Amino acid sequence: MGLDDLVNKAKDLAGDVADKAKEVAAEASEKAKDIAGDVTEKAKDVAGTVAEEASELKDIATGEGSISDKAKAAVESLKEPGKADA
């Protein structure tokens, strides 16, 4: 095997490695996009839940009853997120 053959073999190997790196990068990019989408959806869910809880606490604070009753209602509300008092 001559020097030119070794150079050509090295070039081929470098090309193969570069192709594999591009393939892995594309897969990683796709996975990152999927994860980002999942995180975004979860963040939206959390934001919605927080908004609901804040609204419920506001209703308790501005509603009828003593400060003590309101504090108890707020604590109970926070113990059971998403469950509105009837």
Contacts in CASP RR format, 6 or more apart in sequence:
PFRMAT RR
TARGET T0000
AUTHOR 0000-0000-0000
METHOD contacts of the structure
MODEL  1
MGLDDLVNKAKDLAGDVADKAKEVAAEASEKAKDIAGDVTEKAKDVAGTV
AEEASELKDIATGEGSISDKAKAAVESLKEPGKADA
49 81 0 8 1.000
49 82 0 8 1.000
52 82 0 8 1.000
53 77 0 8 1.000
53 78 0 8 1.000
53 81 0 8 1.000
53 82 0 8 1.000
56 77 0 8 1.000
56 82 0 8 1.000
56 84 0 8 1.000
56 85 0 8 1.000
57 74 0 8 1.000
57 77 0 8 1.000
57 78 0 8 1.000
60 70 0 8 1.000
60 73 0 8 1.000
60 74 0 8 1.000
60 77 0 8 1.000
61 70 0 8 1.000
61 74 0 8 1.000
63 70 0 8 1.000
73 85 0 8 1.000
76 85 0 8 1.000
77 83 0 8 1.000
77 85 0 8 1.000
END
